[in-house]
């Protein structure tokens, strides 16, 4: 499956019935990180979630080989495009509700840059990585 570079966030949610409407609730963290703004209109893509089951005797769990040579299970969830300690050059596109700079990289993945302003291009070191955002500390202003 190809994922658009315009992807703002990715999360799992249940569809609930409220009155005559079906509702998909957006996690608060998506609002808090600035990925989604209340009152704005967004395109929504729904991807079916297959029931996870234990592999049977006739099935084997798909694996890849890790750097250490041992097998590593393959996750069906997209992985963050950054790792802790990685250095990135980013441009701050927005300011979050808590005043931190917001930069986006591959697949719209958010990097929060405390102390940065809109339009700043900075070199950051990734200090924290979550499934839907990372935090980057400025190590060089204006590159």
N, C-alpha and C positions, 0 to 999 in steps of 0.2 A: 504494500500500500504506500502510495506517495503522499507525503505530508507537505502542505503548502508552507512557504517561508512566511506567510502572513499569520500563521498560527500564534495566537496570543497566550493561550493557556490550554492545559489538558488536565482533566480530572474525571473521576468516576462519580456518577450521581444516579439516584433512583428517580423514576418518573412517578409522580404522585397525582392523584385526582383531587382537585379543589373546586367544588361546585361543578360547573360545566366545562372546566379546563383541565388539561393535563399540564403539570408543572415540573420543570427540571430546575432544581435549586443549585445555585452557584455557591461554592464554598466561600466563606468570608475572607479567607486568605487571598483569593483572587482579587477581591476588591481592595484589601489592605495593601497588596503589593503593587496596585495600580494597573494590573493587567486588564481589568474590566472596570468600566465606570457605570454607576447606576444611571438610568435614564437614557443611555445610548442604545442603539440598535446594532446587533451583531448577527452574523450568519452562524448557524449552529449545525454541526455534523454529528450524527449519532452513529456510533460504531457498536455492533453487537458484541456482547461479552459472552464468550463460550463458557460453559460450566467447567470449572477446573476439576479434573479428576486425577487420581493417582495412576501412573502408567501401569497397564496390566502386564502379564507375562509376555504377551505378544507385541507389546509396544515398548519402545525405549525412549527415555527422556532425551530431547535434543540437547546437545552440549557443544561447547567450543573449547578450545585449548587456551588456558591462561598463560601468562608470561612465564610462570613457574613450570609449565609443561603439564599440569594436571587439568582434568576436565572441569569446566565451569558451566553451570546450567544457563541456558539462554532464556532471558526474560522476554515476555511478550510486550511488556511495557516499554515505551521509549525511554532511553536513558538521557540524563542531562548532557548537553554538548560541552560541558566544562568539567574540570576536576579540581579538587582542592590543591592549592599551591601553583596552579597554572597562571601564567601571565597573559593578559589579553589587552589589546588596544580597542577601546570602545568610544562611541560618541553618545553622550547623554541626550536622550530624546524628550524626556518628560521629567516632571517632579512628582513624587508620590505624596500621598496625603500627610506623611510624617516629615516631609521636607527633603527626603533623600532623592538623589538622582536615579533615573531609570534608564538603562540601556538595554537594547535587545540584540541578541545574536541569532544563531541558526534557529530556524523553526519558531521564531518569536520568543525564544527563551529569555527570561528577564534576569538582568544582573542589576542588583541594587548597589548604588555607589554613594555612600554617605559623604556629604560635603561637596558634592558636584552640582553644577548648575547646567541648565538646558543649553545645548550647543557646545559644551566643553568636550574636547577630545582628550582622553586621559589613558594612561597605562595603569592597569589595575592587577593586583594579585588576588586570585579567588581565595577567600578565607572560609567560606561556608557554602556548601552545596546541598540543596533540597531538590525534591522531584520537580517542583514548578518554578524555582528561582534560585539564584545564588547571590552572595554578597561579595563585592570586590572592594579591596582597600586601595586607594590611590597611592601609587608608588612613583609616578612621574606625571606632572601636569603638562598639558599641551605637548603632544608629540608631533 
